[in-house]
Amino acid sequence: MNRGIIFELPNEYGTFLDDVLKPIDITDFNWKIGSGESYEIKNNELGEDLFHEDKKVMEGIALKELLKNSSYYIIFADLQAYPKGKFDEINTYEEFMKSDCELVFLVEDSCYATIYCKDKDKLQLLYKNARDCRFKDVEYITNESDTRTRLSVW
């Protein structure tokens, strides 16, 4: 069974979080922003944190505007999508499956992306989109191939 996908993002400035999430309507969710390190790009240089301390929970419309209208550099990112008004603390795939969380999107070391998604149709769309965007080494994560023990970038 497919749990998610893994792939490599370009290690450069851009709008890659927006590009990756295009196949789904991110405004349908509230997003929990975990620990990470991501910066807005201003005048071709690293600027302020993309996700300020006061942005640990974002409505989907606010996240969409931020990701669409900013250029940024991701070093680490940890995003979790929830139905509006529901949040859980999840650390493992098993906890994810029992929770209200619908999607987990992790970026490590600027280019290694992992997405877990409960909705198999959305997962297929995310996989196809990653390939269409020409991200490197796009693969499904299966029950057999999943080596991750924690759903976190740390």
N, C-alpha and C positions, 0 to 999 in steps of 0.2 A: 504494500500500500504506500502511495506517495504521501509524505508528510509535508514536504516543502520543496524549495529549490535553492541551489547555491550557484554563484557565478562571480566573476570579477568585474568590477567597475574600473573605468580609467582613473588613474591616480593624478587627477588634475581638478581645477575649478570647474564648476558647471551647475546644472540643475538636475543631477542624477536621481535624487530622491523623487522628484516630481516625475521624471522619465520612467522610473521603475514602477511607480504606483498608478500610472495613467489608465490601465485597464479596469481599475476599480473606482467607485465613487467614494473618495475619502471623506466627503462631506456627510456620508451616512453614519459616521462614527465619531466618537470622542477618542482622543489619542493621549495615551500616557507616555510621557517622554522620560526615559530613564537616563542614567548616567551616560555621558558622552562628551565628545569634544568636536564641535563643528563651528565653523566661522563664516560669517558673511564676508563677501569680497567687495571691497570699496577701493576704487582707483587702482585695481590690479594688485591689491595687498590684502592680507588678512585683517579683518575688522573685528567687530563685536561678536560675541557668542551668538550663533544662530538661534539656539534655544536658551533664552535667559532663564535665570533661576525662577522667575515668576511664570514661566511657561512650561511647567512640569505636567500640566494637563491642558490640552488644547481642543477646542471644538474643531471639527473637520473643516469647516469653512475657513477658519483662521489659519489652519495648517496649510490648506490648499493655496491660499493667498501668499503665505510666506514662501512656500516651496516654488511656486510658479513665478513670483516676482523678484526673487533674489538669486544672485549667483553666490555659491558657497563652496567651501572646502570641508569635506567630511573626513575626520580622522577616526572617530568612533561615534556610532549612533545606535540608539536602542528605542524603537518605537513600537507601541502596542495599540491595536485598534479594538475598541469596545463599543457595544451598543450604548446609546446615550443614557447616562445616568448609572452605569454599572462599571465597577472596577474591582479587580482582584489582585492579589499578590501572587505572581507566578514565578517560579524559578526553574522548573523542569518541564519537559514535554508532557509528562503525565499530568502535572498540575494545569498546564495549558489546555489539555483536552477536557479536563473537568471544569474549567473556568468559563466565564462569559466572554473572554478574549477571543476575537475572531482571527487576528493576524498578528504575527510578530515579525518585525523587520530589523535586522541587525547588520551593522557595517563595522568591520574591524580593520585596523591598519590601513585605512583610506580606500581599500579596494575590494576586500573580501566580504561579499554580501550573502546573507542568509535570510530566507523568508519561510516562515511556517504559516500555513493557512488551512483552516478547517473546511472551507467551502471548496470542494474539488473542482468545480467549474471555474471559480476565480483563480485557483491555483494554475489551471491549464492556461488561462488567459495571461497570467503573470509570466509563466514559462515562455509562451509564444512571444510575448512582448520583449522579454529579455533577449531572446534570440533575434527578433526583428531589430532591436537596438544594437545588435552586434556586440553585446557584452561577451567576454571570454568565458569559455568552459562552463556553459550553462548545463546544469544537471539536476535531475530530481533527487531529493533526499527520500530514501525509503526506510522502512522499518529495519532492513538489513544493513543499510549503508550509513545510518545516522550514528555518528560518534560523539555528538555533542552531549554533555552531561548537564549543562546549565543553559538556559535561554537568556543569556546576558553577554555583554561584550567584556565584562571584567571577571 
